[in-house]
Every structure is written in structure tokens, then in C-alpha cells.
Amino acid sequence: MGTDPVGTDPVGTATTPAQPLHVLHLVGSAVDDFHAELSRLYAADCLDAVADRSRYAMQVAVVDPDGTWRLTTSLDETTLAAAVRRRPSEVLAALEAEPPDVVVPQMFCHPGMTHYRALFELLGVPSVGNPSRVMAIAMDKVAVRGIVEQAGVDVPEAQVVRRGDRVGLAPPVVVKPVAADNSAGMSLVRRADELEAALERAWRHHEVALVERYVELGREVRCGTIVRDGRVMALPLEEYAVDPVAKPVRDASDKLARDDGDRLRLVAKDASHAWIVDGGDPDVAAVSAAAVACHRALGCEHHGLFDFRIDPDGRPWFLEAGPYCSFGRRSVIPMMAAAAGISVTELFADAVAQALVRPTTPAAPDPTR
């Protein structure tokens, strides 16, 4: 590597490197324009939020749905349009000639979350956040449920359903594809005659559906976790606007939308859709403990992110894991960290420092962390 690594002081706070670190942001999608646009939206926010030329020399590798890559230093439209499209082998050769000190994965499609992270692991480049094996498990709703349940976290009763299978759970149930994000293909089924159509919606996104017992509201919250001073720390909860009658489950319209200029907009960041829960709230302790258990069970590295449904008795039920962070100001974990007094620049510097000192080939999960 061409620069001096970030160090840490005795209490684990990142220190300024003698020379700027070469930081490569891995952006875009190998799947479709939607995931490519979503990735650029978050990555641009990150580049703006953590920019510090004395600390980082930022580079961006943009993966396009046609399989080409572009190397650039910015995601503004003019710079991106001028960047030359190259074959992956050409870009990898350029990165081998001038290897980055660390890569920041910013891709949200399935290959981006898994294969592209694994590529840099194979190249021996330290990666911020969770390794590909953790992301692969987190994206499989059946696998992640099994792991966190073994760790003592409550999960709703569920059934894996393929075409031709008989559904044994009676409504109300939630039907969703085993591998999809942003509530794609998800349905709340209250009557038996709605089940077939709900399964068809799920199967359009994945050949396997998950039929899960509906947990009555309650509340719906998300808890982020980070590693600080070698220990897993639960961040302040984010609560979502749901209602037992008007909005019993969150759907795609609660997360993303397009503005008048057809640009992607993050609906979930509006104050009317989500807010930080007061630390003294009686539900915080149980959810935080469950989130820390999930983080450890999955073998998360610097951060984790977990969704919970809290029933009317105050019991949290695990729904899904999304252990990624883009380090933009509008990204969930930085917003939670800010509520805990941790700035996005501090959060990013700490994650980079941890990436640089851990092995590039991740070890098995350590349940004692």
C-alpha cells in the first residue's frame, strides 16, 4: 500500500495518518439501473460527509449494469459521464498497479453485497464493514432467522414455501421473498383467499417465499450496532410510522419514491416516517440486547442493523437484518450514531481504522464479543 495506515490511540480513537489514505468507494450495480441509482445516491452523500483531503484520497469505482466499470474521483453527473467505461480486468489491473489502502462497499444489489465484496477480499484489500459471508447470510431471510433464533432472539413462526407446497400457517401472515430488499414482493395476508396472489408476488422476486406469522402492533423499530473499544454497542433506536389499522406493515412506498424530476428520494428519512426513540423509553433495553445478540451471532464486524416488531406486550420480535452502512449523513447508522454523540466523520474514521488492523481473510464469528 502506498500510504501510512490510520492508527489508534490507547482508547481506540482513530488518529490522523501521516499521508492521506487511498480510499476506494465501490459504487453502482451489476444488476439494474434502480440499484445503481440507489448506490450512487448514498455514496454521493458519503463522499460529501466524510471528505477530508488531509486524511483521505478518495477514488470511486462505478460498476454499471452492462458489466463495465468506471474509475473516477467524483459522482457529479459531468465527471461521471466523462469517465471511460472499462472491462473489469482493466480496472483490476489499474487497482493492482496502484492498490487502495481500503475499500468502502456501497453497492446494494445482491452481487454487490456479496460477490464484489468477496473480490476485494480475494485481492487482499481491507474492506470497511462486514465481509461477504456475513452479507450473504443477512440477505437470506431464512438463514438469518435460524442463526439469530439459535442465539436466543425471538423470531415469529414461519414456513418456507416453494411452488406446489401447502401453506400450514393460517392468516394473518406476512408473505415475502426469501431474498429481496426494500419490501419488494411483500404482502400482509389477512384472509386465506389472498394467500395465492401474495405468494405469486413474492415468487416474482425469488423462487422461494417466506410465510411468517404476523406480529400484532406494538411498534416497529430498527436498532444499529457498532464496535467501540472492542465491544458491541447498541445505538439509539429508530422508530417507524406504523398503525394497526391504517399502516400495519411498512411497504416499498414508505422507503423510496421519486420526486418531480424522477430522481430517487429517501422517503424513510422524512420526520413523519421515522424518528429517534428517547433513550429512556421502556422498550429500548430489550431491543438493544436483542440487536447485540444478533450482531454477535452473525459475526458482524464494525456495524450491524436489525429490524424488530414490538408486540402489544412489549416483546421484540426479529424481522430482518441489513448490516450495511454507506456513511452518508442520511444513512441510518450515522443518524443513530449522531443521536449518541458520534459524528459521521468519527464513525467513518473508526470503521476504517478497524478495517486496516483486522485480517483481510475474516475469521469465524467470536460469540464472546
C-alpha positions, -999 to 999 in steps of 0.1 A, spaced: 0 0 0 12 35 -8 2 54 24 7 52 61 -23 34 78 -46 51 103 -35 43 138 -55 42 171 -47 59 204 -49 38 236 -87 42 239 -94 31 202 -100 65 186 -87 68 150 -57 91 146 -48 111 115 -24 93 91 9 108 81 -2 107 45 -38 106 31 -52 71 28 -62 59 -6 -99 50 -1 -118 33 -29 -156 36 -28 -172 7 -47 -204 20 -62 -232 11 -87 -249 -22 -96 -242 -52 -118 -280 -59 -119 -301 -29 -128 -304 9 -131 -325 11 -99 -298 -4 -76 -272 16 -95 -290 49 -88 -297 39 -52 -260 32 -47 -249 65 -62 -274 84 -41 -260 70 -8 -223 71 -20 -225 107 -30 -238 116 4 -209 97 20 -183 114 -2 -196 148 8 -200 138 45 -165 124 52 -144 144 27 -111 154 43 -81 158 20 -56 157 48 -69 123 58 -83 106 26 -76 105 -11 -109 94 -24 -114 73 -55 -146 58 -69 -151 26 -89 -185 26 -105 -199 -7 -117 -226 -4 -144 -254 -28 -152 -238 -36 -185 -208 -51 -167 -184 -22 -174 -165 -2 -147 -156 34 -144 -128 49 -123 -134 85 -112 -129 108 -82 -165 122 -80 -201 112 -86 -213 145 -101 -230 140 -134 -204 157 -155 -174 139 -141 -192 105 -142 -203 110 -178 -168 118 -188 -153 87 -171 -142 60 -196 -160 27 -194 -136 -2 -190 -137 -40 -188 -134 -53 -152 -100 -68 -160 -87 -34 -170 -99 -18 -138 -85 -45 -116 -51 -42 -134 -52 -4 -126 -60 -11 -90 -33 -37 -88 -8 -12 -101 -20 14 -75 -38 -6 -48 -61 12 -24 -54 11 13 -91 3 20 -123 -3 0 -157 10 11 -185 -11 -4 -215 10 -14 -234 -15 -36 -269 -27 -27 -277 -53 -53 -272 -90 -43 -239 -94 -63 -227 -61 -49 -234 -71 -13 -216 -105 -18 -195 -112 -49 -180 -78 -53 -170 -77 -16 -155 -111 -19 -135 -100 -49 -116 -74 -28 -112 -99 0 -95 -122 -26 -73 -93 -36 -63 -88 0 -77 -52 2 -91 -44 36 -128 -37 35 -149 -14 57 -179 -31 73 -190 -67 71 -173 -93 49 -191 -111 21 -200 -142 42 -220 -120 67 -238 -102 39 -247 -134 21 -263 -147 53 -281 -114 61 -296 -113 26 -311 -148 31 -342 -143 53 -344 -180 62 -307 -184 71 -305 -152 92 -337 -162 111 -322 -195 121 -289 -181 133 -304 -154 155 -330 -177 169 -302 -201 180 -287 -171 198 -319 -167 218 -336 -139 199 -374 -143 193 -384 -148 157 -421 -152 145 -432 -187 135 -426 -191 98 -427 -215 68 -406 -217 37 -428 -221 7 -420 -232 -29 -444 -238 -57 -465 -268 -50 -461 -266 -12 -491 -264 11 -491 -235 35 -497 -246 71 -499 -212 88 -533 -195 90 -537 -158 83 -528 -132 94 -494 -138 79 -467 -118 61 -455 -132 28 -422 -121 14 -395 -134 -10 -365 -151 8 -340 -127 -9 -353 -92 -17 -349 -57 -2 -370 -26 3 -402 -46 9 -402 -58 -27 -428 -86 -32 -440 -83 4 -477 -87 14 -498 -88 45 -524 -115 42 -554 -114 64 -577 -138 46 -570 -173 31 -582 -163 -3 -555 -136 -5 -527 -161 0 -522 -174 -36 -518 -139 -50 -494 -129 -23 -472 -159 -30 -472 -151 -67 -460 -116 -58 -432 -130 -37 -422 -156 -63 -417 -129 -89 -387 -118 -69 -374 -151 -57 -383 -188 -63 -387 -193 -25 -412 -174 -3 -413 -170 35 -447 -171 51 -443 -155 86 -468 -152 114 -480 -116 116 -469 -99 149 -496 -75 160 -485 -39 168 -470 -27 190 -443 -7 173 -417 -13 146 -382 -2 153 -347 -6 140 -315 -9 161 -280 -3 148 -249 -17 164 -212 -6 162 -180 -19 177 -164 7 200 -132 -1 221 -136 -38 212 -172 -41 224 -205 -42 206 -225 -11 213 -263 -7 206 -271 27 191 -303 47 198 -334 31 181 -352 45 151 -390 40 151 -412 39 120 -446 53 114 -470 23 115 -506 19 127 -526 -12 134 -553 -1 110 -540 24 85 -505 11 81 -500 -23 98 -468 -30 78 -442 -9 61 -441 -13 23 -420 0 -5 -438 34 -6 -425 40 30 -389 37 19 -382 51 -16 -400 73 -40 -393 96 -69 -395 134 -70 -409 156 -97 -377 153 -116 -379 115 -115 -349 114 -91 -348 88 -63 -358 101 -29 -354 85 5 -389 86 20 -379 69 52 -357 98 62 -387 122 65 -395 130 101 -431 119 95 -419 84 86 -392 78 111 -377 93 143 -351 85 170 -365 69 202 -357 85 235 -331 66 255 -354 63 285 -381 46 266 -391 13 283 -387 -8 251 -351 3 244 -333 -22 267 -349 -53 253 -344 -43 217 -308 -32 223 -300 -66 239 -316 -85 211 -296 -64 185 -263 -70 202 -271 -107 203 -278 -106 165 -246 -88 158 -225 -114 177 -244 -144 163 -239 -132 127 -203 -124 132 -207 -87 122 -176 -66 120 -178 -28 126 -216 -24 123 -249 -42 122 -285 -31 116 -316 -51 127 -354 -46 124 -378 -56 151 -415 -57 156 -426 -50 192 -459 -67 201 -486 -50 224 -469 -68 254 -436 -51 247 -418 -82 234 -395 -76 205 -395 -100 175 -367 -101 150 -378 -93 114 -347 -88 92 -310 -79 92 -295 -52 69 -259 -49 82 -246 -23 58 -237 14 62 -229 39 35 -216 66 59 -237 93 44 -255 118 67 -288 103 57 -278 67 62 -294 50 92 -264 41 113 -248 75 111 -281 91 120 -284 68 150 -247 74 159 -253 112 157 -281 108 183 -255 91 205 -230 120 201 -208 102 174 -203 122 143 -203 106 108 -166 116 104 -157 99 136 -178 68 128 -161 65 94 -126 70 107 -132 44 134 -145 19 108 -115 25 85 -91 20 114 -108 -13 123 -106 -25 87 -69 -18 85 -59 -37 116 -81 -69 111 -71 -98 89 -82 -95 52 -95 -131 54 -122 -129 81 -121 -154 109 -151 -173 122 -176 -154 144 -165 -148 180 -196 -152 202 -178 -136 232 -175 -102 217 
